[in-house]
Amino acid sequence: MHDPAKDPRVDSAPVSTGTAGRKEAAPLQSMPSHLARDLCDEEGLAHIVLDGAVYTLRITRSSKLILTK
């Protein structure tokens, strides 16, 4: 499992997300953390299964995540 405390690519400080003033929470040590690019294939796609339902995780060209059923 990925340890964000040991990964220089993961910034643990809260980050402002724009003019709306919303803040992104810092990763918690007690919560599993995964790098999306490590989960996805070279096309930016991954399947995630929850209770038998298959979801598709996709990284867009603008580096956004989309999760669809």
CHARMM-style PDB file with segment names, atoms N, HN, CA, C and O in Angstrom:
ATOM      1  N   MET     1       0.834  -1.170   0.000  1.00  0.00      PROA
ATOM      2  CA  MET     1       0.000   0.000   0.000  1.00  0.00      PROA
ATOM      3  C   MET     1       0.886   1.243   0.000  1.00  0.00      PROA
ATOM      4  O   MET     1       1.985   1.226   0.554  1.00  0.00      PROA
ATOM      5  N   HSD     2       0.421   2.288  -0.602  1.00  0.00      PROA
ATOM      6  HN  HSD     2      -0.472   2.302  -1.052  1.00  0.00      PROA
ATOM      7  CA  HSD     2       1.150   3.541  -0.732  1.00  0.00      PROA
ATOM      8  C   HSD     2       1.151   4.295   0.593  1.00  0.00      PROA
ATOM      9  O   HSD     2       0.108   4.421   1.235  1.00  0.00      PROA
ATOM     10  N   ASP     3       2.310   4.797   1.006  1.00  0.00      PROA
ATOM     11  HN  ASP     3       3.158   4.695   0.484  1.00  0.00      PROA
ATOM     12  CA  ASP     3       2.431   5.599   2.219  1.00  0.00      PROA
ATOM     13  C   ASP     3       2.694   7.039   1.809  1.00  0.00      PROA
ATOM     14  O   ASP     3       3.807   7.358   1.391  1.00  0.00      PROA
ATOM     15  N   PRO     4       1.675   7.943   1.920  1.00  0.00      PROA
ATOM     16  CA  PRO     4       1.853   9.314   1.459  1.00  0.00      PROA
ATOM     17  C   PRO     4       2.926  10.065   2.238  1.00  0.00      PROA
ATOM     18  O   PRO     4       3.504  11.015   1.711  1.00  0.00      PROA
ATOM     19  N   ALA     5       3.206   9.670   3.467  1.00  0.00      PROA
ATOM     20  HN  ALA     5       2.736   8.898   3.895  1.00  0.00      PROA
ATOM     21  CA  ALA     5       4.216  10.357   4.268  1.00  0.00      PROA
ATOM     22  C   ALA     5       5.617  10.148   3.696  1.00  0.00      PROA
ATOM     23  O   ALA     5       6.511  10.954   3.954  1.00  0.00      PROA
ATOM     24  N   LYS     6       5.821   9.085   2.930  1.00  0.00      PROA
ATOM     25  HN  LYS     6       5.095   8.430   2.721  1.00  0.00      PROA
ATOM     26  CA  LYS     6       7.133   8.775   2.372  1.00  0.00      PROA
ATOM     27  C   LYS     6       7.243   9.113   0.885  1.00  0.00      PROA
ATOM     28  O   LYS     6       8.280   8.864   0.271  1.00  0.00      PROA
ATOM     29  N   ASP     7       6.200   9.669   0.311  1.00  0.00      PROA
ATOM     30  HN  ASP     7       5.357   9.872   0.809  1.00  0.00      PROA
ATOM     31  CA  ASP     7       6.176   9.951  -1.117  1.00  0.00      PROA
ATOM     32  C   ASP     7       6.312  11.452  -1.366  1.00  0.00      PROA
ATOM     33  O   ASP     7       5.438  12.218  -0.963  1.00  0.00      PROA
ATOM     34  N   PRO     8       7.380  11.882  -2.015  1.00  0.00      PROA
ATOM     35  CA  PRO     8       7.551  13.319  -2.263  1.00  0.00      PROA
ATOM     36  C   PRO     8       6.538  13.885  -3.247  1.00  0.00      PROA
ATOM     37  O   PRO     8       6.406  15.105  -3.355  1.00  0.00      PROA
ATOM     38  N   ARG     9       5.811  13.018  -3.976  1.00  0.00      PROA
ATOM     39  HN  ARG     9       5.918  12.027  -3.889  1.00  0.00      PROA
ATOM     40  CA  ARG     9       4.806  13.502  -4.923  1.00  0.00      PROA
ATOM     41  C   ARG     9       3.519  13.909  -4.238  1.00  0.00      PROA
ATOM     42  O   ARG     9       2.677  14.561  -4.856  1.00  0.00      PROA
ATOM     43  N   VAL    10       3.342  13.538  -2.967  1.00  0.00      PROA
ATOM     44  HN  VAL    10       4.026  13.008  -2.465  1.00  0.00      PROA
ATOM     45  CA  VAL    10       2.112  13.829  -2.236  1.00  0.00      PROA
ATOM     46  C   VAL    10       2.367  14.987  -1.293  1.00  0.00      PROA
ATOM     47  O   VAL    10       3.245  14.910  -0.433  1.00  0.00      PROA
ATOM     48  N   ASP    11       1.601  16.067  -1.450  1.00  0.00      PROA
ATOM     49  HN  ASP    11       0.888  16.129  -2.148  1.00  0.00      PROA
ATOM     50  CA  ASP    11       1.724  17.235  -0.585  1.00  0.00      PROA
ATOM     51  C   ASP    11       0.707  17.092   0.530  1.00  0.00      PROA
ATOM     52  O   ASP    11      -0.490  16.987   0.263  1.00  0.00      PROA
ATOM     53  N   SER    12       1.163  17.085   1.777  1.00  0.00      PROA
ATOM     54  HN  SER    12       2.135  17.169   1.994  1.00  0.00      PROA
ATOM     55  CA  SER    12       0.260  16.851   2.896  1.00  0.00      PROA
ATOM     56  C   SER    12      -0.347  18.131   3.451  1.00  0.00      PROA
ATOM     57  O   SER    12      -1.170  18.063   4.364  1.00  0.00      PROA
ATOM     58  N   ALA    13       0.032  19.295   2.931  1.00  0.00      PROA
ATOM     59  HN  ALA    13       0.701  19.349   2.189  1.00  0.00      PROA
ATOM     60  CA  ALA    13      -0.532  20.548   3.423  1.00  0.00      PROA
ATOM     61  C   ALA    13      -1.856  20.830   2.732  1.00  0.00      PROA
ATOM     62  O   ALA    13      -2.016  20.503   1.556  1.00  0.00      PROA
ATOM     63  N   PRO    14      -2.829  21.443   3.450  1.00  0.00      PROA
ATOM     64  CA  PRO    14      -4.083  21.816   2.801  1.00  0.00      PROA
ATOM     65  C   PRO    14      -3.814  22.773   1.645  1.00  0.00      PROA
ATOM     66  O   PRO    14      -2.924  23.620   1.725  1.00  0.00      PROA
ATOM     67  N   VAL    15      -4.591  22.635   0.567  1.00  0.00      PROA
ATOM     68  HN  VAL    15      -5.314  21.947   0.502  1.00  0.00      PROA
ATOM     69  CA  VAL    15      -4.383  23.422  -0.634  1.00  0.00      PROA
ATOM     70  C   VAL    15      -5.671  24.140  -0.980  1.00  0.00      PROA
ATOM     71  O   VAL    15      -6.743  23.533  -0.960  1.00  0.00      PROA
ATOM     72  N   SER    16      -5.584  25.427  -1.299  1.00  0.00      PROA
ATOM     73  HN  SER    16      -4.714  25.919  -1.316  1.00  0.00      PROA
ATOM     74  CA  SER    16      -6.754  26.164  -1.743  1.00  0.00      PROA
ATOM     75  C   SER    16      -7.098  25.696  -3.153  1.00  0.00      PROA
ATOM     76  O   SER    16      -6.203  25.472  -3.969  1.00  0.00      PROA
ATOM     77  N   THR    17      -8.387  25.546  -3.443  1.00  0.00      PROA
ATOM     78  HN  THR    17      -9.114  25.728  -2.780  1.00  0.00      PROA
ATOM     79  CA  THR    17      -8.795  25.040  -4.746  1.00  0.00      PROA
ATOM     80  C   THR    17      -9.374  26.132  -5.634  1.00  0.00      PROA
ATOM     81  O   THR    17     -10.057  25.818  -6.610  1.00  0.00      PROA
ATOM     82  N   GLY    18      -9.126  27.403  -5.331  1.00  0.00      PROA
ATOM     83  HN  GLY    18      -8.572  27.658  -4.538  1.00  0.00      PROA
ATOM     84  CA  GLY    18      -9.597  28.468  -6.200  1.00  0.00      PROA
ATOM     85  C   GLY    18     -10.286  29.576  -5.439  1.00  0.00      PROA
ATOM     86  O   GLY    18     -10.162  29.687  -4.219  1.00  0.00      PROA
ATOM     87  N   THR    19     -11.023  30.402  -6.185  1.00  0.00      PROA
ATOM     88  HN  THR    19     -11.123  30.312  -7.175  1.00  0.00      PROA
ATOM     89  CA  THR    19     -11.637  31.580  -5.597  1.00  0.00      PROA
ATOM     90  C   THR    19     -12.816  31.255  -4.702  1.00  0.00      PROA
ATOM     91  O   THR    19     -13.255  32.113  -3.936  1.00  0.00      PROA
ATOM     92  N   ALA    20     -13.340  30.046  -4.777  1.00  0.00      PROA
ATOM     93  HN  ALA    20     -12.983  29.349  -5.400  1.00  0.00      PROA
ATOM     94  CA  ALA    20     -14.475  29.678  -3.924  1.00  0.00      PROA
ATOM     95  C   ALA    20     -14.060  29.552  -2.467  1.00  0.00      PROA
ATOM     96  O   ALA    20     -14.912  29.498  -1.580  1.00  0.00      PROA
ATOM     97  N   GLY    21     -12.746  29.503  -2.212  1.00  0.00      PROA
ATOM     98  HN  GLY    21     -12.054  29.547  -2.933  1.00  0.00      PROA
ATOM     99  CA  GLY    21     -12.261  29.444  -0.847  1.00  0.00      PROA
ATOM    100  C   GLY    21     -12.338  28.070  -0.219  1.00  0.00      PROA
ATOM    101  O   GLY    21     -12.045  27.911   0.966  1.00  0.00      PROA
ATOM    102  N   ARG    22     -12.733  27.063  -1.008  1.00  0.00      PROA
ATOM    103  HN  ARG    22     -12.971  27.193  -1.971  1.00  0.00      PROA
ATOM    104  CA  ARG    22     -12.786  25.701  -0.466  1.00  0.00      PROA
ATOM    105  C   ARG    22     -11.377  25.200  -0.264  1.00  0.00      PROA
ATOM    106  O   ARG    22     -10.463  25.581  -0.994  1.00  0.00      PROA
ATOM    107  N   LYS    23     -11.203  24.357   0.713  1.00  0.00      PROA
ATOM    108  HN  LYS    23     -11.946  24.047   1.306  1.00  0.00      PROA
ATOM    109  CA  LYS    23      -9.897  23.759   0.985  1.00  0.00      PROA
ATOM    110  C   LYS    23      -9.985  22.260   0.794  1.00  0.00      PROA
ATOM    111  O   LYS    23     -11.003  21.637   1.095  1.00  0.00      PROA
ATOM    112  N   GLU    24      -8.909  21.697   0.290  1.00  0.00      PROA
ATOM    113  HN  GLU    24      -8.082  22.203   0.045  1.00  0.00      PROA
ATOM    114  CA  GLU    24      -8.801  20.246   0.145  1.00  0.00      PROA
ATOM    115  C   GLU    24      -8.142  19.718   1.414  1.00  0.00      PROA
ATOM    116  O   GLU    24      -7.097  20.222   1.825  1.00  0.00      PROA
ATOM    117  N   ALA    25      -8.737  18.721   2.030  1.00  0.00      PROA
ATOM    118  HN  ALA    25      -9.586  18.312   1.696  1.00  0.00      PROA
ATOM    119  CA  ALA    25      -8.187  18.171   3.258  1.00  0.00      PROA
ATOM    120  C   ALA    25      -6.864  17.461   2.998  1.00  0.00      PROA
ATOM    121  O   ALA    25      -6.671  16.834   1.956  1.00  0.00      PROA
ATOM    122  N   ALA    26      -5.975  17.571   3.949  1.00  0.00      PROA
ATOM    123  HN  ALA    26      -6.132  18.080   4.795  1.00  0.00      PROA
ATOM    124  CA  ALA    26      -4.697  16.868   3.866  1.00  0.00      PROA
ATOM    125  C   ALA    26      -4.937  15.375   4.047  1.00  0.00      PROA
ATOM    126  O   ALA    26      -5.848  14.984   4.777  1.00  0.00      PROA
ATOM    127  N   PRO    27      -4.131  14.527   3.390  1.00  0.00      PROA
ATOM    128  CA  PRO    27      -4.278  13.080   3.575  1.00  0.00      PROA
ATOM    129  C   PRO    27      -4.095  12.696   5.040  1.00  0.00      PROA
ATOM    130  O   PRO    27      -3.198  13.198   5.718  1.00  0.00      PROA
ATOM    131  N   LEU    28      -4.940  11.818   5.510  1.00  0.00      PROA
ATOM    132  HN  LEU    28      -5.668  11.410   4.960  1.00  0.00      PROA
ATOM    133  CA  LEU    28      -4.851  11.349   6.883  1.00  0.00      PROA
ATOM    134  C   LEU    28      -4.023  10.078   6.947  1.00  0.00      PROA
ATOM    135  O   LEU    28      -4.117   9.225   6.064  1.00  0.00      PROA
ATOM    136  N   GLN    29      -3.217   9.950   7.984  1.00  0.00      PROA
ATOM    137  HN  GLN    29      -3.141  10.643   8.701  1.00  0.00      PROA
ATOM    138  CA  GLN    29      -2.386   8.758   8.131  1.00  0.00      PROA
ATOM    139  C   GLN    29      -3.229   7.505   8.328  1.00  0.00      PROA
ATOM    140  O   GLN    29      -2.812   6.417   7.932  1.00  0.00      PROA
ATOM    141  N   SER    30      -4.413   7.638   8.935  1.00  0.00      PROA
ATOM    142  HN  SER    30      -4.753   8.522   9.256  1.00  0.00      PROA
ATOM    143  CA  SER    30      -5.237   6.467   9.211  1.00  0.00      PROA
ATOM    144  C   SER    30      -6.082   6.045   8.006  1.00  0.00      PROA
ATOM    145  O   SER    30      -6.721   4.993   8.043  1.00  0.00      PROA
ATOM    146  N   MET    31      -6.094   6.852   6.940  1.00  0.00      PROA
ATOM    147  HN  MET    31      -5.575   7.706   6.911  1.00  0.00      PROA
ATOM    148  CA  MET    31      -6.903   6.555   5.761  1.00  0.00      PROA
ATOM    149  C   MET    31      -5.992   6.057   4.639  1.00  0.00      PROA
ATOM    150  O   MET    31      -4.960   6.675   4.380  1.00  0.00      PROA
ATOM    151  N   PRO    32      -6.343   4.960   3.967  1.00  0.00      PROA
ATOM    152  CA  PRO    32      -5.519   4.499   2.843  1.00  0.00      PROA
ATOM    153  C   PRO    32      -5.437   5.587   1.773  1.00  0.00      PROA
ATOM    154  O   PRO    32      -6.418   6.279   1.502  1.00  0.00      PROA
ATOM    155  N   SER    33      -4.275   5.728   1.179  1.00  0.00      PROA
ATOM    156  HN  SER    33      -3.478   5.166   1.400  1.00  0.00      PROA
ATOM    157  CA  SER    33      -4.061   6.718   0.133  1.00  0.00      PROA
ATOM    158  C   SER    33      -3.414   6.023  -1.058  1.00  0.00      PROA
ATOM    159  O   SER    33      -2.478   5.240  -0.898  1.00  0.00      PROA
ATOM    160  N   HSD    34      -3.920   6.316  -2.253  1.00  0.00      PROA
ATOM    161  HN  HSD    34      -4.681   6.952  -2.383  1.00  0.00      PROA
ATOM    162  CA  HSD    34      -3.412   5.687  -3.471  1.00  0.00      PROA
ATOM    163  C   HSD    34      -3.213   6.760  -4.529  1.00  0.00      PROA
ATOM    164  O   HSD    34      -4.037   7.665  -4.654  1.00  0.00      PROA
ATOM    165  N   LEU    35      -2.147   6.671  -5.282  1.00  0.00      PROA
ATOM    166  HN  LEU    35      -1.477   5.935  -5.180  1.00  0.00      PROA
ATOM    167  CA  LEU    35      -1.935   7.575  -6.397  1.00  0.00      PROA
ATOM    168  C   LEU    35      -2.754   7.071  -7.578  1.00  0.00      PROA
ATOM    169  O   LEU    35      -2.600   5.925  -8.000  1.00  0.00      PROA
ATOM    170  N   ALA    36      -3.622   7.922  -8.112  1.00  0.00      PROA
ATOM    171  HN  ALA    36      -3.747   8.853  -7.769  1.00  0.00      PROA
ATOM    172  CA  ALA    36      -4.530   7.523  -9.188  1.00  0.00      PROA
ATOM    173  C   ALA    36      -3.779   6.978 -10.392  1.00  0.00      PROA
ATOM    174  O   ALA    36      -4.229   6.011 -11.007  1.00  0.00      PROA
ATOM    175  N   ARG    37      -2.651   7.573 -10.739  1.00  0.00      PROA
ATOM    176  HN  ARG    37      -2.286   8.358 -10.239  1.00  0.00      PROA
ATOM    177  CA  ARG    37      -1.890   7.110 -11.905  1.00  0.00      PROA
ATOM    178  C   ARG    37      -1.300   5.719 -11.679  1.00  0.00      PROA
ATOM    179  O   ARG    37      -1.059   4.986 -12.638  1.00  0.00      PROA
ATOM    180  N   ASP    38      -1.067   5.351 -10.417  1.00  0.00      PROA
ATOM    181  HN  ASP    38      -1.264   5.947  -9.638  1.00  0.00      PROA
ATOM    182  CA  ASP    38      -0.594   4.001 -10.116  1.00  0.00      PROA
ATOM    183  C   ASP    38      -1.721   2.975 -10.232  1.00  0.00      PROA
ATOM    184  O   ASP    38      -1.467   1.808 -10.532  1.00  0.00      PROA
ATOM    185  N   LEU    39      -2.961   3.402  -9.997  1.00  0.00      PROA
ATOM    186  HN  LEU    39      -3.167   4.350  -9.754  1.00  0.00      PROA
ATOM    187  CA  LEU    39      -4.114   2.497 -10.108  1.00  0.00      PROA
ATOM    188  C   LEU    39      -4.505   2.250 -11.561  1.00  0.00      PROA
ATOM    189  O   LEU    39      -4.987   1.170 -11.904  1.00  0.00      PROA
ATOM    190  N   CYS    40      -4.299   3.245 -12.407  1.00  0.00      PROA
ATOM    191  HN  CYS    40      -3.907   4.122 -12.128  1.00  0.00      PROA
ATOM    192  CA  CYS    40      -4.782   3.176 -13.788  1.00  0.00      PROA
ATOM    193  C   CYS    40      -3.732   2.623 -14.742  1.00  0.00      PROA
ATOM    194  O   CYS    40      -2.536   2.620 -14.453  1.00  0.00      PROA
ATOM    195  N   ASP    41      -4.220   2.154 -15.894  1.00  0.00      PROA
ATOM    196  HN  ASP    41      -5.192   2.157 -16.129  1.00  0.00      PROA
ATOM    197  CA  ASP    41      -3.314   1.669 -16.934  1.00  0.00      PROA
ATOM    198  C   ASP    41      -2.748   2.861 -17.702  1.00  0.00      PROA
ATOM    199  O   ASP    41      -2.985   4.011 -17.332  1.00  0.00      PROA
ATOM    200  N   GLU    42      -1.990   2.583 -18.782  1.00  0.00      PROA
ATOM    201  HN  GLU    42      -1.797   1.649 -19.082  1.00  0.00      PROA
ATOM    202  CA  GLU    42      -1.363   3.664 -19.525  1.00  0.00      PROA
ATOM    203  C   GLU    42      -2.366   4.565 -20.237  1.00  0.00      PROA
ATOM    204  O   GLU    42      -2.016   5.673 -20.644  1.00  0.00      PROA
ATOM    205  N   GLU    43      -3.600   4.111 -20.393  1.00  0.00      PROA
ATOM    206  HN  GLU    43      -3.884   3.211 -20.063  1.00  0.00      PROA
ATOM    207  CA  GLU    43      -4.655   4.937 -20.993  1.00  0.00      PROA
ATOM    208  C   GLU    43      -5.426   5.728 -19.950  1.00  0.00      PROA
ATOM    209  O   GLU    43      -6.341   6.476 -20.295  1.00  0.00      PROA
ATOM    210  N   GLY    44      -5.069   5.573 -18.673  1.00  0.00      PROA
ATOM    211  HN  GLY    44      -4.326   4.965 -18.393  1.00  0.00      PROA
ATOM    212  CA  GLY    44      -5.737   6.323 -17.610  1.00  0.00      PROA
ATOM    213  C   GLY    44      -7.039   5.698 -17.148  1.00  0.00      PROA
ATOM    214  O   GLY    44      -7.927   6.408 -16.678  1.00  0.00      PROA
ATOM    215  N   LEU    45      -7.174   4.372 -17.272  1.00  0.00      PROA
ATOM    216  HN  LEU    45      -6.452   3.794 -17.654  1.00  0.00      PROA
ATOM    217  CA  LEU    45      -8.406   3.681 -16.894  1.00  0.00      PROA
ATOM    218  C   LEU    45      -8.130   2.591 -15.862  1.00  0.00      PROA
ATOM    219  O   LEU    45      -7.081   1.947 -15.880  1.00  0.00      PROA
ATOM    220  N   ALA    46      -9.096   2.400 -14.960  1.00  0.00      PROA
ATOM    221  HN  ALA    46      -9.948   2.923 -14.945  1.00  0.00      PROA
ATOM    222  CA  ALA    46      -9.028   1.304 -13.989  1.00  0.00      PROA
ATOM    223  C   ALA    46     -10.440   0.879 -13.639  1.00  0.00      PROA
ATOM    224  O   ALA    46     -11.356   1.701 -13.644  1.00  0.00      PROA
ATOM    225  N   HSD    47     -10.624  -0.394 -13.335  1.00  0.00      PROA
ATOM    226  HN  HSD    47      -9.880  -1.061 -13.330  1.00  0.00      PROA
ATOM    227  CA  HSD    47     -11.899  -0.897 -12.831  1.00  0.00      PROA
ATOM    228  C   HSD    47     -11.800  -1.021 -11.321  1.00  0.00      PROA
ATOM    229  O   HSD    47     -10.795  -1.486 -10.783  1.00  0.00      PROA
ATOM    230  N   ILE    48     -12.853  -0.600 -10.654  1.00  0.00      PROA
ATOM    231  HN  ILE    48     -13.669  -0.222 -11.091  1.00  0.00      PROA
ATOM    232  CA  ILE    48     -12.958  -0.703  -9.199  1.00  0.00      PROA
ATOM    233  C   ILE    48     -14.248  -1.459  -8.915  1.00  0.00      PROA
ATOM    234  O   ILE    48     -15.302  -1.113  -9.448  1.00  0.00      PROA
ATOM    235  N   VAL    49     -14.170  -2.483  -8.083  1.00  0.00      PROA
ATOM    236  HN  VAL    49     -13.314  -2.764  -7.650  1.00  0.00      PROA
ATOM    237  CA  VAL    49     -15.343  -3.314  -7.781  1.00  0.00      PROA
ATOM    238  C   VAL    49     -15.766  -3.060  -6.343  1.00  0.00      PROA
ATOM    239  O   VAL    49     -14.950  -3.112  -5.423  1.00  0.00      PROA
ATOM    240  N   LEU    50     -17.070  -2.782  -6.161  1.00  0.00      PROA
ATOM    241  HN  LEU    50     -17.733  -2.740  -6.908  1.00  0.00      PROA
ATOM    242  CA  LEU    50     -17.654  -2.581  -4.839  1.00  0.00      PROA
ATOM    243  C   LEU    50     -18.919  -3.415  -4.750  1.00  0.00      PROA
ATOM    244  O   LEU    50     -19.881  -3.170  -5.477  1.00  0.00      PROA
ATOM    245  N   ASP    51     -18.919  -4.391  -3.871  1.00  0.00      PROA
ATOM    246  HN  ASP    51     -18.137  -4.590  -3.280  1.00  0.00      PROA
ATOM    247  CA  ASP    51     -20.087  -5.266  -3.662  1.00  0.00      PROA
ATOM    248  C   ASP    51     -20.609  -5.846  -4.971  1.00  0.00      PROA
ATOM    249  O   ASP    51     -21.819  -5.918  -5.187  1.00  0.00      PROA
ATOM    250  N   GLY    52     -19.702  -6.255  -5.835  1.00  0.00      PROA
ATOM    251  HN  GLY    52     -18.719  -6.196  -5.660  1.00  0.00      PROA
ATOM    252  CA  GLY    52     -20.089  -6.887  -7.094  1.00  0.00      PROA
ATOM    253  C   GLY    52     -20.355  -5.924  -8.241  1.00  0.00      PROA
ATOM    254  O   GLY    52     -20.464  -6.353  -9.390  1.00  0.00      PROA
ATOM    255  N   ALA    53     -20.461  -4.631  -7.954  1.00  0.00      PROA
ATOM    256  HN  ALA    53     -20.372  -4.282  -7.021  1.00  0.00      PROA
ATOM    257  CA  ALA    53     -20.685  -3.636  -9.007  1.00  0.00      PROA
ATOM    258  C   ALA    53     -19.328  -3.131  -9.499  1.00  0.00      PROA
ATOM    259  O   ALA    53     -18.442  -2.821  -8.703  1.00  0.00      PROA
ATOM    260  N   VAL    54     -19.180  -3.054 -10.825  1.00  0.00      PROA
ATOM    261  HN  VAL    54     -19.900  -3.306 -11.472  1.00  0.00      PROA
ATOM    262  CA  VAL    54     -17.922  -2.619 -11.418  1.00  0.00      PROA
ATOM    263  C   VAL    54     -18.038  -1.145 -11.816  1.00  0.00      PROA
ATOM    264  O   VAL    54     -18.961  -0.750 -12.529  1.00  0.00      PROA
ATOM    265  N   TYR    55     -17.095  -0.351 -11.348  1.00  0.00      PROA
ATOM    266  HN  TYR    55     -16.345  -0.671 -10.770  1.00  0.00      PROA
ATOM    267  CA  TYR    55     -17.013   1.073 -11.668  1.00  0.00      PROA
ATOM    268  C   TYR    55     -15.756   1.300 -12.497  1.00  0.00      PROA
ATOM    269  O   TYR    55     -14.781   0.560 -12.374  1.00  0.00      PROA
ATOM    270  N   THR    56     -15.784   2.326 -13.341  1.00  0.00      PROA
ATOM    271  HN  THR    56     -16.576   2.928 -13.441  1.00  0.00      PROA
ATOM    272  CA  THR    56     -14.615   2.695 -14.130  1.00  0.00      PROA
ATOM    273  C   THR    56     -14.085   4.026 -13.634  1.00  0.00      PROA
ATOM    274  O   THR    56     -14.812   5.018 -13.570  1.00  0.00      PROA
ATOM    275  N   LEU    57     -12.806   4.034 -13.283  1.00  0.00      PROA
ATOM    276  HN  LEU    57     -12.215   3.229 -13.334  1.00  0.00      PROA
ATOM    277  CA  LEU    57     -12.109   5.254 -12.901  1.00  0.00      PROA
ATOM    278  C   LEU    57     -11.327   5.719 -14.112  1.00  0.00      PROA
ATOM    279  O   LEU    57     -10.597   4.942 -14.727  1.00  0.00      PROA
ATOM    280  N   ARG    58     -11.484   7.008 -14.459  1.00  0.00      PROA
ATOM    281  HN  ARG    58     -12.077   7.639 -13.959  1.00  0.00      PROA
ATOM    282  CA  ARG    58     -10.801   7.546 -15.632  1.00  0.00      PROA
ATOM    283  C   ARG    58     -10.117   8.850 -15.286  1.00  0.00      PROA
ATOM    284  O   ARG    58     -10.697   9.703 -14.614  1.00  0.00      PROA
ATOM    285  N   ILE    59      -8.877   9.007 -15.746  1.00  0.00      PROA
ATOM    286  HN  ILE    59      -8.407   8.314 -16.292  1.00  0.00      PROA
ATOM    287  CA  ILE    59      -8.159  10.273 -15.618  1.00  0.00      PROA
ATOM    288  C   ILE    59      -8.341  11.019 -16.934  1.00  0.00      PROA
ATOM    289  O   ILE    59      -8.001  10.499 -17.997  1.00  0.00      PROA
ATOM    290  N   THR    60      -8.872  12.229 -16.865  1.00  0.00      PROA
ATOM    291  HN  THR    60      -9.148  12.651 -16.001  1.00  0.00      PROA
ATOM    292  CA  THR    60      -9.118  13.017 -18.075  1.00  0.00      PROA
ATOM    293  C   THR    60      -7.833  13.694 -18.552  1.00  0.00      PROA
ATOM    294  O   THR    60      -6.812  13.669 -17.864  1.00  0.00      PROA
ATOM    295  N   ARG    61      -7.900  14.293 -19.726  1.00  0.00      PROA
ATOM    296  HN  ARG    61      -8.729  14.314 -20.285  1.00  0.00      PROA
ATOM    297  CA  ARG    61      -6.743  15.022 -20.270  1.00  0.00      PROA
ATOM    298  C   ARG    61      -6.340  16.193 -19.383  1.00  0.00      PROA
ATOM    299  O   ARG    61      -5.176  16.594 -19.367  1.00  0.00      PROA
ATOM    300  N   SER    62      -7.308  16.744 -18.640  1.00  0.00      PROA
ATOM    301  HN  SER    62      -8.253  16.418 -18.653  1.00  0.00      PROA
ATOM    302  CA  SER    62      -7.016  17.876 -17.752  1.00  0.00      PROA
ATOM    303  C   SER    62      -6.720  17.413 -16.328  1.00  0.00      PROA
ATOM    304  O   SER    62      -6.812  18.196 -15.383  1.00  0.00      PROA
ATOM    305  N   SER    63      -6.363  16.129 -16.178  1.00  0.00      PROA
ATOM    306  HN  SER    63      -6.288  15.493 -16.946  1.00  0.00      PROA
ATOM    307  CA  SER    63      -5.977  15.534 -14.883  1.00  0.00      PROA
ATOM    308  C   SER    63      -7.078  15.579 -13.832  1.00  0.00      PROA
ATOM    309  O   SER    63      -6.807  15.791 -12.650  1.00  0.00      PROA
ATOM    310  N   LYS    64      -8.299  15.383 -14.260  1.00  0.00      PROA
ATOM    311  HN  LYS    64      -8.519  15.211 -15.220  1.00  0.00      PROA
ATOM    312  CA  LYS    64      -9.442  15.242 -13.350  1.00  0.00      PROA
ATOM    313  C   LYS    64      -9.805  13.767 -13.293  1.00  0.00      PROA
ATOM    314  O   LYS    64      -9.483  13.005 -14.204  1.00  0.00      PROA
ATOM    315  N   LEU    65     -10.484  13.364 -12.210  1.00  0.00      PROA
ATOM    316  HN  LEU    65     -10.746  13.983 -11.470  1.00  0.00      PROA
ATOM    317  CA  LEU    65     -10.929  11.975 -12.076  1.00  0.00      PROA
ATOM    318  C   LEU    65     -12.427  11.875 -12.315  1.00  0.00      PROA
ATOM    319  O   LEU    65     -13.200  12.707 -11.841  1.00  0.00      PROA
ATOM    320  N   ILE    66     -12.825  10.852 -13.052  1.00  0.00      PROA
ATOM    321  HN  ILE    66     -12.197  10.176 -13.437  1.00  0.00      PROA
ATOM    322  CA  ILE    66     -14.236  10.569 -13.283  1.00  0.00      PROA
ATOM    323  C   ILE    66     -14.473   9.112 -12.883  1.00  0.00      PROA
ATOM    324  O   ILE    66     -13.765   8.213 -13.336  1.00  0.00      PROA
ATOM    325  N   LEU    67     -15.473   8.889 -12.033  1.00  0.00      PROA
ATOM    326  HN  LEU    67     -16.049   9.619 -11.665  1.00  0.00      PROA
ATOM    327  CA  LEU    67     -15.842   7.537 -11.622  1.00  0.00      PROA
ATOM    328  C   LEU    67     -17.261   7.283 -12.115  1.00  0.00      PROA
ATOM    329  O   LEU    67     -18.193   7.997 -11.745  1.00  0.00      PROA
ATOM    330  N   THR    68     -17.420   6.248 -12.965  1.00  0.00      PROA
ATOM    331  HN  THR    68     -16.663   5.668 -13.266  1.00  0.00      PROA
ATOM    332  CA  THR    68     -18.740   5.922 -13.525  1.00  0.00      PROA
ATOM    333  C   THR    68     -19.066   4.468 -13.268  1.00  0.00      PROA
ATOM    334  O   THR    68     -18.173   3.637 -13.100  1.00  0.00      PROA
ATOM    335  N   LYS    69     -20.348   4.170 -13.239  1.00  0.00      PROA
ATOM    336  HN  LYS    69     -21.073   4.845 -13.375  1.00  0.00      PROA
ATOM    337  CA  LYS    69     -20.806   2.796 -13.028  1.00  0.00      PROA
ATOM    338  C   LYS    69     -21.076   2.161 -14.370  1.00  0.00      PROA
ATOM    339  OT1 LYS    69     -21.474   0.997 -14.433  1.00  0.00      PROA
TER     340      LYS     69
END
